[in-house]
Amino acid sequence: MKKRIIATAAACALALSVFALAGCTGGTSSASSSSSAASDATEASTDGLELIVGFDNSYPPYGYIGEDGQYTGLDLDLAQAVADMNGWTMTPYPIDWDAKDALLNEGTINCIWNGFTMEGREGDYTFSDPYMLNEQVVVVRADSDVNSLEDLADKVVITQIDSAAYDVLAGDEAAQADLCASFKQLDTISDYNNAFMQLQAGTVDAVACDLSIAAYQMAANPELYKQLDEALSSEHYAVGFAKTEQGEAIAEKVNEALAALVANGQAKEICDKYASNGVDYEANWVLK
């Protein structure tokens, strides 16, 4: 009888223990789910956001170091206006252009806003609505005998690494692969300021770059350079975000703010501020 009582008591104790353990496990799972949901909600929230803008500080007029030593540029002005409208803080974060993806994915920056071409990159980023029309063009020295794309045969051409111009000339789906094959050499460099220094010095024969970069350099040095009439390609600028819920949430707010900046005239005012640097609101701004 004692053995039966002891056995029964042990069985009951074991059952209670299993029930308690199951209750704890169920509670933990529920708490974990709640925590995960809360985490997702927090991740996708834009309240009190610090908009950390990744940009190339050698990319005038969109992002560069001004005469006062401060970061400035059309895209930084737009980013600040968007941040103000959303009640965010805006932090400009200069980057090495070829490190942009790593910095975005690890969260060091939460957007790339710097004359960023969206065509061909749609699968890699969450993009804002396109706001600026751009072309890839070629600039040569004013005294050069190069007057057309065909004249670039056997010439040394330089462009920025991982740029839209590079993609057009030598990327996986290069639209101008045949033209590039005619070059003596296609060089890459980390920033366009140094590319134009090499062009001025005669180290290279031509620079392939964004229309805005060409316009800026020629406005600053009209006697030094000329732009070839034929463009390499045409595309649009947009703001790039991570392909996450957070990235999509920020992009949505940026789109709303950009539309408001168009409506209240601020977008035009910002573009007009850089008119002397080759920015033309009527010709280049596409967001209505």
C-alpha positions in Angstrom: 0.0 0.0 0.0 2.9 2.4 0.9 4.5 1.7 -2.4 1.2 2.4 -4.3 0.7 5.7 -2.4 4.3 6.7 -3.0 4.0 5.8 -6.7 0.8 7.7 -7.1 2.2 10.8 -5.3 5.3 10.7 -7.6 3.1 10.5 -10.7 1.0 13.4 -9.5 4.2 15.4 -8.8 5.5 14.6 -12.2 2.3 15.6 -13.9 2.2 18.9 -12.0 5.8 19.5 -12.9 5.2 18.9 -16.6 2.0 21.1 -16.5 4.0 23.9 -14.8 6.8 23.5 -17.3 4.4 23.6 -20.2 2.8 26.7 -18.7 6.2 28.4 -18.4 7.1 27.4 -22.0 3.9 28.7 -23.3 4.3 31.9 -21.4 7.8 32.4 -22.7 6.7 31.8 -26.3 3.9 34.3 -26.0 6.2 36.8 -24.4 8.7 36.2 -27.1 6.1 36.7 -29.8 5.0 39.9 -28.1 8.5 41.1 -27.8 9.2 40.3 -31.5 6.1 42.2 -32.5 7.0 45.2 -30.4 10.5 45.0 -31.8 9.2 45.0 -35.4 6.9 48.0 -34.6 9.8 49.9 -33.1 12.0 49.0 -36.0 9.5 50.4 -38.5 8.7 53.6 -36.5 10.0 56.9 -37.7 9.1 58.9 -34.6 12.1 61.0 -33.4 14.3 59.5 -36.2 17.9 60.6 -36.7 18.2 60.7 -40.5 21.8 59.7 -41.0 22.6 60.7 -44.6 25.4 58.8 -46.3 27.0 61.0 -49.0 30.2 61.6 -51.0 31.7 64.8 -49.7 33.5 65.3 -53.1 30.4 65.3 -55.2 29.4 68.9 -55.8 26.8 70.3 -56.1 25.0 67.5 -54.3 27.3 67.0 -51.4 30.7 68.6 -50.7 32.7 70.7 -48.2 31.9 74.4 -48.5 34.3 77.3 -48.2 33.4 77.5 -44.5 34.6 73.9 -44.0 31.0 72.7 -43.4 29.2 69.9 -45.3 26.8 71.4 -47.9 25.1 70.7 -51.1 21.7 70.4 -52.8 20.9 66.9 -51.5 22.0 67.8 -48.0 19.7 70.9 -48.1 16.8 68.7 -49.3 17.5 66.1 -46.6 17.5 68.9 -43.9 14.2 70.3 -45.2 12.7 66.8 -45.2 14.0 66.2 -41.7 12.6 69.5 -40.4 9.2 68.7 -41.9 9.1 65.3 -40.2 10.5 66.5 -36.9 13.7 64.5 -37.3 17.3 65.4 -36.8 19.6 65.2 -39.8 23.2 64.0 -39.6 25.4 64.2 -42.7 27.8 61.2 -42.8 30.6 61.3 -45.4 31.4 57.9 -46.8 33.7 56.1 -49.2 31.3 55.5 -52.1 32.3 51.8 -52.5 31.5 51.2 -48.8 27.9 52.6 -49.0 26.2 49.2 -49.1 28.0 47.8 -46.0 27.3 51.1 -44.1 23.7 51.0 -45.0 23.2 47.3 -44.2 24.9 47.6 -40.8 22.9 50.6 -39.9 25.7 53.1 -39.7 23.7 55.2 -42.1 20.0 54.9 -42.9 19.9 56.4 -46.4 22.1 57.2 -49.4 21.2 60.7 -50.6 23.8 62.0 -53.0 23.0 62.1 -56.6 22.1 58.4 -56.4 21.0 56.8 -59.7 18.2 54.3 -59.2 18.1 52.6 -62.6 19.7 49.2 -62.4 19.7 49.2 -58.6 16.0 48.7 -57.9 16.5 45.2 -56.5 19.2 46.3 -54.1 17.5 49.2 -52.3 14.1 50.7 -51.2 14.0 53.9 -53.2 12.1 57.1 -52.8 10.2 58.5 -55.7 12.7 59.8 -58.3 13.2 63.6 -58.0 15.9 64.6 -60.5 16.6 63.7 -64.1 20.2 63.0 -64.9 22.4 61.9 -67.8 25.8 60.3 -68.0 28.1 62.5 -70.2 31.7 62.8 -71.2 33.9 65.9 -70.5 37.2 66.6 -72.2 39.7 69.4 -72.1 38.6 72.5 -74.1 41.7 72.1 -76.4 41.0 68.4 -77.0 40.5 67.0 -80.5 37.8 64.8 -79.1 34.4 66.1 -80.3 32.2 63.0 -80.3 32.0 59.6 -78.6 33.6 58.0 -81.6 36.7 60.2 -81.1 37.2 58.4 -77.7 38.8 55.4 -79.5 42.3 54.8 -78.2 41.8 57.4 -75.4 42.1 57.0 -71.6 38.8 57.6 -69.9 38.3 57.9 -66.2 35.2 57.6 -64.0 34.3 57.1 -60.3 34.3 53.6 -59.0 30.9 51.9 -58.6 29.3 54.9 -60.4 26.4 55.0 -62.8 28.9 56.0 -65.6 31.0 52.9 -64.8 27.9 50.7 -65.0 27.0 52.2 -68.4 30.5 51.6 -69.8 31.7 48.4 -68.1 28.9 47.0 -65.8 27.3 43.6 -66.1 24.7 45.0 -68.6 26.7 47.8 -70.0 24.8 49.8 -72.6 28.0 51.3 -73.9 30.2 48.2 -73.8 31.2 48.5 -77.5 32.2 52.1 -76.9 34.2 51.1 -73.8 36.0 48.4 -75.8 37.3 51.1 -78.1 39.0 53.0 -75.3 42.7 52.6 -74.8 41.9 52.3 -71.1 39.1 52.8 -68.6 40.4 54.0 -65.2 38.4 54.3 -62.0 39.0 56.7 -59.1 37.4 57.3 -55.7 36.1 60.8 -56.4 35.4 63.1 -59.3 37.4 66.1 -58.0 40.6 64.1 -58.5 39.3 62.8 -61.8 39.0 66.3 -63.1 42.5 67.2 -61.7 43.8 64.3 -63.8 42.0 65.6 -66.9 43.3 69.1 -66.3 46.9 67.7 -66.0 46.5 65.6 -69.2 46.9 62.3 -67.4 43.6 61.2 -68.9 41.8 62.2 -72.0 38.2 62.3 -70.7 35.9 62.0 -67.7 32.7 60.1 -67.8 30.3 61.4 -65.1 26.9 62.7 -64.2 25.5 65.7 -66.1 25.3 67.6 -62.8 29.0 67.0 -62.1 29.9 68.1 -65.6 27.8 71.2 -65.3 29.4 72.0 -61.9 33.0 71.6 -63.2 32.4 73.6 -66.4 30.6 76.4 -64.5 33.7 76.6 -62.2 36.2 76.3 -65.1 34.5 77.3 -68.3 37.7 77.9 -70.1 39.2 74.4 -69.3 36.5 71.9 -70.3 33.9 71.1 -72.9 31.1 68.5 -72.8 30.4 66.1 -75.7 26.9 66.7 -77.1 25.9 63.0 -77.1 25.0 61.5 -73.7 26.0 58.0 -72.7 22.6 57.4 -70.9 19.7 59.0 -69.1 18.4 58.1 -65.7 17.0 59.5 -62.4 18.2 60.3 -58.9 16.4 59.0 -55.9 17.1 58.4 -52.2 18.2 54.8 -51.4 17.2 53.0 -48.2 17.7 49.5 -46.9 15.2 46.8 -48.1 13.6 46.5 -44.6 10.4 47.6 -42.9 12.3 50.5 -41.4 13.7 51.5 -44.8 10.2 51.4 -46.4 8.8 53.4 -43.5 11.4 56.1 -43.9 11.0 56.2 -47.7 7.3 56.7 -47.3 7.8 59.7 -45.1 10.5 61.1 -47.3 8.2 60.9 -50.3 5.4 62.7 -48.5 7.9 65.5 -47.4 9.4 65.9 -50.9 5.9 66.3 -52.4 5.2 69.0 -49.8 8.5 70.7 -50.6 7.4 70.9 -54.2 4.0 72.2 -53.3 5.3 75.0 -51.0 8.1 76.0 -53.4 11.1 75.0 -51.2 12.3 72.4 -53.7 12.7 75.1 -56.3 14.3 77.5 -53.9 16.9 74.8 -53.0 17.6 74.0 -56.7 17.8 77.7 -57.5 20.4 78.1 -54.8 22.7 75.9 -56.9 21.8 77.4 -60.3 25.3 78.8 -60.7 26.6 75.3 -60.3 24.6 74.0 -63.3 21.4 72.9 -61.5 18.3 73.8 -63.6 15.0 73.2 -61.7 12.8 73.4 -64.8 15.0 71.0 -66.9 16.1 68.6 -64.2 13.5 68.3 -61.4 11.0 65.6 -62.2 8.9 65.2 -59.0 5.6 67.0 -59.3 
